[in-house]
Amino acid sequence: MAGRIPSDELFSQEMYGVMDLCLGCKACKSECPSAVDMAKIKSEYLVHYYQRNGLPTFNRMMGLLPTLNTLLYRAATPLVPLVNWGMKTGLAKSFQTRIGVHPERELPAFAAQSLEQWFSTHKTNADSRPPVVLFHDTWTNFNETEIGKAAVRVLEAAGYAVYLAVGRKCCGRPLITGGQADKARPWIDHNVALLAPYAQQGIPIVGIEPSCILTLRDEYLNLASNRGQANILAQGAFTFEEFVVREVEAGRFRAPWRAAPGKAMLHGHCHHKALVGNESSVAALRAAGYQVEVIPSGCCGMAGDFGYGADHFEVSQQIGEDRLLPAVRAADPATTIVASGTSCRHQIEQFTDREPVHLVQALAAAL
């Protein structure tokens, strides 16, 4: 891309094959002595490659998901149960194959109502409580609303007034990783304009899905039109566990934890491990009274939408089987399996008999 490699070699099938198998885990950024950001390089590479060779249907559909989900809940919420039923039929599996999703990959079901719909009728007592803006990602808003509700419960129990980031767009992660970073810029600029003013006032923006909230901290700094506002937003955005630990250490987090919730086994999200570290996740769980064991795992194998692809299904499972999945299967049934990444949980659910929970659900269970 700097012009040192002939374009026919740079954008050859061989080079694409190498880039295609990069998981975008960002470990290179933190572990490489030269801090080479391979995830960023891959994202930029795919933009140029697909401009020359066309965008795959799979990437196009992954990029459209946030918009399609929004339209579904805006126009046809009563049809959600029918959609969930349809996703289990042979016709749906055939459609999965046509768009490049492996037919054996289980798709997440839709919630009966979105988190935004639920929150619009949620009664909260703001009083003089310190405000927190909850950045609800696409998965939490449409598929795993119980996690968003748990986040609201924990924050309110700890003494905060929770405000949902209503009007926010998708963070842009599916577009950024799928070779469509240019199409993500309108969403990025919208979110920066919406959220930076909160950060400027000292109101924390707390995220549930690590890859989404950390996109605001990482990629936005390079892709946003207003870099100054993006930097302000980045400084005011926190993963849920980061915020909990910060507030606990400051003596402001007043959650009424019950005694001895038990043992938790933690699988850290790749982006969280690379950009933040597992320490805040461990500290948050311990603050709630859990005995914590960290699974010495690498990537779960899903890597966002990587594991959904028909060409990646088998290697995705092989990566999970390297360390994560055997450790989960060997865990005591009474141990809570904690994984904050939505794709991490889906991988564990599909290939083991365990039902992992998000860290906020583990905290909510300790109240």
N, C-alpha and C positions, 0 to 999 in steps of 0.2 A: 504493500500500500504506500510505501515511501518511494516506490519507483525503482527499487534495487533488484527486484525479481521480475523477469518478463511476465507480462499479464497472462500469456497463455499457460505459463507454469503456475503462477499464483492462483489462477482460477480453474485449474485442471481438476478432473475428477479425483485424482489422487490427493491433492491438497484439500479438496472439499471433504473427502473421506476422513482425513485427520481432524479437521475442524468439527465435523459432524459428531464425532465421539467425545468431544470436550463437553463435560457436564455443566460447565459454567458455575462451578461450586465456589469460586473465588479463593480457594486455598492458595493458589499461586500468588495472589496479591499480598497475603500475609506471611506465607512460608518461604517463598522464593527470596534469596538474598538480594536479588535485583528488583524485587517487587513488581514483576511482570504481571500485568492484569490481563490474563488470557481470556477471561469472560468478556471484557471490553473489546479485546482484539477480535474475538469470535463474532460478537454482535456487529461490529463494523465490517468485518469480512463478509458476513452473510448478506448485508445490505448490497454490497457491490456484486457479490456472486449472483444473487437473485435478480438484480437489474439486468445481468447478462443472460441468465438462463431461465428466468421465470420463477414466480413464487409458487411453491408447492401448495396443493389444496389444504394439506394438514396445517401448515403455518397460517394460511389465510383464515381457516376456521377457528384456530386457537386465538387469533387476534380479534375475531368478531364475537367471541363468547361473551365478554362483558356487555356489549351492545345488545346482543340477542337476549341475554338474561333480563336486562332492563326492560326491553320491549315485552317480554313474556309477562312479567309481573305488573307492568303498567297497563296492559291491555287485556290480559286473560289469566289472572291469578286463579280463578276457579278451575282452569284446565290443568293446573299443576299435577294433581293426582293422575290424570290421564297421561300426561307426559311421562311421569315416573313409571307407569305401567308399560307404556310403549317402549321405553328404553330397555326392557327386559325381553322383548320379542325378537324373533328371528329377523324380522324386517329391520329392526334397529341395528342388529349385529351386522347385517348386510350394508347398512348405511355407514356404520363405523368403518368397515373395510374400504368403502368407496372414498372416504375422506382421509384415509391413512391412519386410522386408529386401529390397533390390534383387536380382533374380535374377542379375545379372551380377557382384555382389560376391562375391569368393572368400572362403570362410570358413577360418579357421586349423584345421589338423588337430590331433588329440589325440595326445599322446605315448603310447608303449607302457606306461609306468608314470609315476606322478606323481613330482615331485621329492621329496616326503615319503617315498614308498615307496623311492626310490633312497637317500635319505639315511639311512634306518633301517638299512641294511646297509653304509653307507660307513664305512670304518675311518679314524679320525682320531687323531692323536697330540697330545693337548692339553698334556701336561706342565705347564710353568709359563708357557705362552704366554698373551699377553693375549687375553681373550675378546671375540668379536664376535657379536652376534645378527643373523642374516640374515633380513630380512623378505621373504618370498617371496610375490609377488602371485599372483592367480588365473591369469594367463596363463603365468607362469613355472612355476607348480606343475603345470598340466595340459597346456599346449600347447607351451611352449618350454623344456623342462627342460634342454636343452643349455646355455642361458644361465645357469641356476642352478648347474649343475655347473661351468661356467667361473668363476663368481663364487667358488665354494668353492675351486677350484684356485688362483686368484690370491691369495686371502686366506691360504690355508694356505702357499703358496710364499713369501709375504711375512712369515710368522712368527706367524700368528694362529690361535687355536682358534675354529673356527666352530660356532655353535649355530643350528639352524634354529628359527624362531619357531613351533614346533609348537603347534597349538591356536588359532592366530590365526584370526580371521574375515576375510572380504573387507574391504578398507579402507572400502567403502561408496561408492566413486566412482560406479558405475553408478546407484545410487539417488539420490545427491546431485544429479547432473547431469540425471537423468531425472524430476525433479519428485516424488521419493519420499524426501526427506531425513528425514521423520519415521520412515520404516521403517528408515533406516540407523542410527538412534540405538542400538538394542540391540547392533549389531555394533561401533559406535564405543566404547560403554561397555565392552564385553568386551575390546577391544584395548587400551584405556587401562589397564584393571585388570591385563591380562596383561603389558604391555610397560613401563609407567611404572616398576615396581620395578627393572628392569634399568637404565634411564636414571638412576634415583636412586642406583644403585651405581656410576655412571660407566661402565657397559658400553654402548658405542655400538650403536645399532640402525641397520643399513645396509640400504637398499632398492635394488632392481634397476630397477623400473619407476618413472620419475620422478613420474608423476601419482599413483601410490599412496603412495609414501613422503612426498610433499609434501602429501598430504591429511592425514597425521598432523601436519604442521607448520602447516597453514593452517585447513582447515575444522573440524578437531577442536577448535580453540580456541573455536569458537562453538557447536558442536553437542554436545560431551561434557557429561554431567551433572556430572562432577567436573572443573571447569575447572582447579583447581590441579594435579591429576595430569596433565591434558592438557597443561598448560604444561611440566611436567617432561619428559613424553614428547617434546614438540616440540623441546626443547632438546637432547635426546639422539638425535634421528633425523637421518640423513644420507643424501643420495644417494650412490651408490657412488663417483662421481668426487670428491665433496666429501671423503669419508673418505680416499680415496687421497692427495689433495693435502695434507690436514691431516697425515697420518702421514708423508708424504715430507718435508714441511717440518720436522717434528719429529725426523726421522732415525730413525723407527721402522719404516718400510716397507722391508723387506729383500728385495724380489723380485729374483731373478737374471735381469734382463733380458738378452736377447741383443742383439747389435749390429745397428743399422740395419734395423728391421722394414719400412721403406718409408714411403710417403706415405698419409695418411688424409684423407678429405674428410668433414667433420662437419656433420650437420644436427641442430641443437639442438631438443629437445622444448620446446613452447610454455610449459608450466608451469615447466620448469627455467630457461628464458631469462627469464621474468617474475619468478620468485621467488628465483632463485639467480644466473643469468647463465651464459654459455657459458665463462667464464674457467676454471672448475674442470675442465670437460671437456677443454678445450685443454691445460691444464697436466698432467692425468693422462696423456693420450696422449703428450705430449712427454716426460714422465718415463720412459715406456716406449721412447722413442727415435723416435717417429713425427714426420715432417714434417706439420704440420697446416694444412689449409685449411678455413676455415669457410664453408659455403654461405650467402650472404646471403639466406636464405629466411625467409618468414613461416611460417604454419601449413602443414602438409603437406596439409591438406584433410580428413583423417579425423576429427580432433578427438574422439578416443575412439570412441564408437559413432555419432557424427554421420554419418560417411560410409557407414555400413551401411544407413541408412534409404533406403527407396525414393524418398522425396521429396527426398533430399539427394545422391544418387549423382552426378548430373551436375555440380552446383555443387562437390561435393567434388573431382572430377577437375579442374575448371576452376581451383580454388585451387591444386592441386598443379602444374598446368601453368604457373602464373604465373611461378615461379622454380625451385622445387625439382626437379621432374622433368626439365626441360631441362638443368639443371646436372649431374644424375646421368648422363644419357645422354651428355653431352659429356665426362665424366671418363675419364681414361686407364684402360684395363682393369686395369692393375696397381695402381691406387689402391684402397685399402680404403674402402668407403662405410660410415660409422659413423652410426647413429641409435639412441639409447637408448629411444625410445618404440616400443612394440609396434605401435601403429596406424600410426606413421610408416613402419616397416619394411614393413608389409603394403601400404601405399599405393605405396611404391617398387617392391616386388616385382610388384604387379599391373600397373603401367603402364610399367615399364622391363624391360630384360633383366638387371638387376643384382640381386645378392643382398646386401643390406646386413647388417651385423652390429651387435650391441649393443656398447657401449664395453667391457664386461667381456670379450667375446669377442676384441676387438682386443688387449686387455691380455694375455689368456691366450695368444694367438698369438705374443706377443712374449717369452714365457718360454723 
